[in-house]
Amino acid sequence: MEICRKTSDPPRCCNSALSFLPELGVKEHFRIVSLHNWLRSRVTPTAANMQKMEWSGKLAVLAQDRAASCPEDSALEGEHSDHMGWSIHDSASGSTSFPEVIDLWFQEGQDYNYLSGQCGENRTCHHYTQMVWATSSRVGCAQHVCQRAGSQRELFVCAYSPGGNWKVNGRLVVPYKTGAYCTLCTSAMSGCFRLWSHLGGLCETPRNPCRMSCGLHGRLNVSSCQCQCAPGFTGRFCQVRCSVQCVHGRYREEECSCVCDVGYGGAECAEKLQFPFHSCDVRIDGECFMVSPEADTYYGAKLRCQEKGGILAHIHNQKVQDILAFYLSQLETTNEVTDPDFETRNFWIGLTYKMSKDSFRWDTGESPGFTSFAFGQPDNQGFGNCVELQAASAFNWNDQRCKTRNRYICQFGEPGLH
């Protein structure tokens, strides 16, 4: 069947008949993408940020439209629109195949000097540089037979996105960064895809970089590799159903624990405590602060304070911060330490990062109106979810892993003050 397709572009070959090939099938798509990835993983010098390519049906349609328009000027492949790149090959109909065309494009790399970023004199390298452009992560291709001057020519067209072959001050940007495989991948493509031969490596979007599951009652946060549990569930994998009953206190759903009323302690706030429940190291505006001689994890420290009828300290203003910082700075010679197996100079307070709120919150659920984070803090991006007073920064605040063993500060309010 002979056709002449109408396009919005200026007519280039509609005075000739165009013959038409069936669209590429799924097997051809797979073969084209696999060959691209195979060759991209074998560039010389090796690439540190080369991304894995995926097939794009949208790009394939655009490639088909361009092939069917039978462009006679090969310079059109250098056109960039919508951040796309193009490669076009013209040959006698039936004389070659797509894999052979892709291999020809890659062979242009023999004439490309990576160090200078230049192609050999009177040589063509732009098909090669587009094929190995590190950030071009999607490809779609098509082929079409065009009738020209009494002979049939077959066009092979590939569209790439994002495109490559960009220039700065007339000089071509190098297509990729050199180095060991997958060492300069972006955070969004932190996986390293290796082909069956286990040679080379391409940056890819990791399917599950944490290699863990949160089951039926949680959702995995891939940036922090932590589970965000549904109400009523807790545990690392949200596998534990909460069954805490807070007899004299308030239930904290996010942590599956109780915040006890003053005068009560224990895991379920069922134990009546006699006042005074503790000895005060510092008294500030009627609030009593006790500094522990022993160390524990954040949640262990929280439970120990609760057993005494208090909470991990909340610092709501600069006055409390200044007094506690001064007191802690004097402790090395005045406070007995009962556990020598930990960093004794940092102290837990009752502030944690809540992923569900995307913010730091006091253990009572309040959002802090006052903060005193050290310069450059917080900086652990979801891994340091608990807050300590850090000796190295004059007891300003630092986000830290909750499993770290620190001393801690309990806070108590006398009856009638709350």
N, C-alpha and C positions, 0 to 999 in steps of 0.2 A: 504494500500500500504506500502511495506517495502522498505526503502532506506538506503543507507550508504553514507553520504555526504563527499565529499573530502574537506579537509582543508589544509592550509599551515602549521598548527601545527602538531607536532608528533602525529601519530594515537593513540587514547586512547581506542576506542571501535568499530572500524570498523570491528572487527571480529564478531560483533553482529549486528543483524538487528535493525534499528532505525525506529520507527513509528513516525508519524508526525501529529501535530495538526494545525488547521487553525490559521493564525495570529490573534492576538487580534484586536478587532474592536474599532471603535471610542468611543462607550459607555464604553468599558473596559478601554480605555485610560483615559477617564474622571473620572471613578470611582477610578482608581489607584492613579491618581494625587490628587483628592479630599481627599482620605483617608490619603495620605501622609501629605497634608496640615492640615487636621483636627488634626492629631496626633502631628505634629510638633508645632502646636499652643498650645498644652496642656502639654508640658514637665514640669517636676518639678525638680529643681526650674524653675521659668518662665524665658523665653529667651528674651533678649533685642535686639538681632541682627538677629533673625531667618528670613531667606528669604523665600518668597513664591516660591514654585516649579512650573515649567511648564513642559509639556510633550515635549520630543524631539524625533522626528522620526528617526534621525540619531543614537541616543543612542539605540532606540528600535531595529534597524537593527543589531547593534553590540551585543545587548543582545540575539537576535534570533540566530546569528551565534555562540555565545558561548554556548547557550542551545543546539543547534543542534549538537555541537561537543561532547556532552555527557561527560564532564570532570568527572572523577572518584575521583579526589583529591579535596576535598572541600577547601584546602588551596589556590587553584587558585583564589578564590574570593578575597584573600588578595593582589593579584598582582595589582600594579598601573602602568598604562601606559597612557601617554598623559594626566596626571592629572585627571584620571578617578578612580572611586571607584566601587566595585562590591558587590552584595549580592546574594547568591545562596541558594536555599532550595531544598532538595531532599526528595521525599515521594512516597509512593505507588500510582500508577496511579489511579486517580479518588477519592482519599481519602480526598482531601482538595481543596481549591480555592485560588485565588490570594488575595482577601481581608483577608482571614483567615491567609495566610502566612505573610502578612504585619503586621497583628495584633500580630502574634507570634514574629516577629522581634522586635516590639515595646515593648512587654512584657519583653524582655531581660533587659529593663531599670530598672526593679525591683531589679536586681542584680548589678546595676551600682551605684557607689558612686561618685556624682559630685564633692564633696569637695576634695576627694583624687584623683579623676580621674582614679580610679581603678575598675576593675570588681571583683566580689566575687570569692573566691578560687574555682577552677575547674568549673567555670561558663563561658558562652559565652555572650559577650556584643557587639561584633563588628558590628553585623547587626543593633543593636539599635543606636550605635554612628554614623554609616554612615547615617542612616535614619534621624537623628536629627542634622547632621552636618550643622551648620548655613549657610555657604556659598555655599552649594550644591544646586543649583537653577534649575537644569534640571535633568529629569529622563526619562528613557525609559526601558520598561520591555518586557519580552517574556516568553513563556512556551513551553516545548517540552517533548514528551514521548520517553524514551529510553528503548530498550530491553536489559536486563542484566541477564545473568545466568538463563534464562528461566522465568524471571519475568519482568513486565513492571514498570519502575520507571518514575515519572514525575518531571521534573526540572522546577523550577521557578527562573528566573534570572532578576535582575534589575541592570542597569548601571547608575551611577551618575556622574554628571559633574558640577562644579569641584569636584574632589573626596575628601574624608575625611580620617579619621583614620591615620593622620600623627603623627610621633613620633619625639621627641627631646631628644637626649641622652638616648634613650631607653624608654622614658616615653611618653605615649599617650597624645597628646594635647587635652584639653577639647573641646567638640564639639561646644559649643556656650558660649556667655557671658550672665551672669545673670543680671536681672533688669526688670523694667517695660517694657511692650510690646512696640516695635518700638522706643525705646529711643536711641538705638545705631545703627540705620540704616545708611548706607553710603549715600552720596549726590546723587549717581546715583539711589538709591532705597529708596527715601525719602517718598514714599507713605506708608500707613499702611492698609493692606488688612485685613478685618474682615469677618469671615464666617457668615452665616445667623443667628447664635445664638448670634452674637455680643460679644462672649467671645474670649479672646486671640487676637493676632494680629501678622501679618507677614509683613516684609519689602517687598515692591514691587516697580517696576518702575512706577511712577505716570503717569497716562494717560494725565492729564492736571493739574499739581499742582497749577497753577495760577488761575484756574477756570475762564478763560476769553478767548475771541476770538478776533482776529484782523480783522475779516471780509474778504472781497475780496481784500483789498488793503494793507494788511500788513502781517507780519510773526511774530509769537510769539517767543520771546527769553525766554525759560522756566527757565533759570538760573537767569534772572533779573526780570521776569514777566513784561516785557515791549514789546510793539509792535514796530517793525521796519517797517516803512511805505514805500510804493512805492513812487517814485518821483511824486510830485504833490498832495500828501495827507498828512494830519497831524491830530493831536488830539490823545487822549489816545488810542483809538481803530482804528485809521487811518480812521475815518469816515468823516473827513472834507476835501473837495476838496479845494486846495489852489487857490486863485483867486487874489493874490497880484500882482500889477504892479509897478515896481520900476522905477519911472519917472527919478530920478537923483541918481541912485545907482545900485547896483548889487544884483540880486536875489539869496538867499541862499536856495537851494532846500531842503536840509535836515531839515531846520527849518521853511520853508514856511514863510520867512521874508526877509526884505531888509537890506543891508549894504549900508548906504547913502554916497554919495560923500561929501567932506568937503564943508560946507556952506549950506547943505540941511538937513532937518529933517522930522519927522513924519513917520507914518507907511508905507507910499508909497514913501517917500523921495521927496514929492512934495512941501514942505514948504521951501521958501527961508529964510535963517537966516542971520541976520546982525552980523558982527563981531565987537567986541567980543561977543560970544554967552553965556558967562559964566564968572565966576571969577576963577582964578587959585589959588589953594592952594600950588602946587609945580610945578616948571618948570624944566624939565630935558632935555638937548640937544634939545631945541626948542619945545619940546612937553609939553603940559599943562595937569596937572592932577588935578581933582577936587574931593574932598571927600564929599560924601553926608551926610547931617545931618539926613536924614530919612532912613528907611529900606524898603526893598521889597524882593520878591522872585527873583531868578536869572533872569528869563525872564522878570519880571516886571522892574528890575534894568536895564536890557539891553535896554528895550524900553524907559525908562526915559533918559538914556544917548543919545540915538538916537534922541529923541525929542529936545535935546539941541545941536544936530549937532555933537555928538561924538560917541564913542564906549566904552564898558567896557574895562578897562585898559589891555594892552598887555605888559608883562614884558619879554624883549628879552635878557637881560644881567644882570650880577651881580650888576652893578652900579645902575641901576634902582631899583632892588630888595633892595639893601642896603639903598638907600635914602628913598624909600617909607616905609620900615620897621622902620627906625628911626623916620620918620615923624608921622607914625601911633602910635608909642609908646608914643608920647607926647600928643596925642589928648584928653585924658581923662579930662584934665583941660583946654584945649584951644579950643575945638570944640563944638559948641552947638549941642545938640541932640534933635530933634523935636519929636521923637517917642520913648517913654519909654518902649513900649511893646515888646521888642525883645532883643536879645543878641547883644549889641552895639559894641562889641570889635572885631568882625570878619567882613571881607570885601570881597565882590565878585570881582573877576577879570574875564576877558573874555575868560576863558578856560573851555571847557567841554569835556566829554568823548563821542566819537562817536562810537556807536556799529557797524555801517556799516564799519568803518575804523579800529575797534578794537584798538583805540588809542585816546589819548587826542589831541584836536585841538583847536587853537584859533578861535574866531568867524569869522575871515576872511577866514578860511579854512586852514590856515598854520599849519604845524606840528611844535611843539615847538623845537627850537634848544637849548634852555636853560630851565632848570627846577630847582625849589627850594622846592621840597616836603619835609615835615618834616620827621623825622625818623619813619619808619614803615608805611609811606603813599606812595601812595594811598592804602586804605585797605577795601573799601566798595564793591568791586567785582560787579560793575555794578549798585549798588543802589545809590552810591554817584557820580552822573554824572557831577556835577558842582564844580568848584574850588574856595576856599576862602583863603584869608590871615588870618591865625589863630593866635590870640593873645597869646594863651597858648603855642605856639611853636615859639615865637619870630617873628611872622608874616611870617613864612615859610608856604608852601602850604598844604592844606588839601582837600580831596574830600568830598563833602557834598551833601545831598539831595537838589535838586534844589528848592523845595518848602519851604526850610528854609528861614526865613526873616533875612537878613543881611543888613548892610550898604554896600555901593559899591563905586568904584572909576571909574570915567569917564575920558577918555583920549581924547584930542583934538589936532589937528595939525593946525597951522596957515596957511592961504592961501599962497601958494608958497613953503611950506615945504614938500608937498606931490607930 
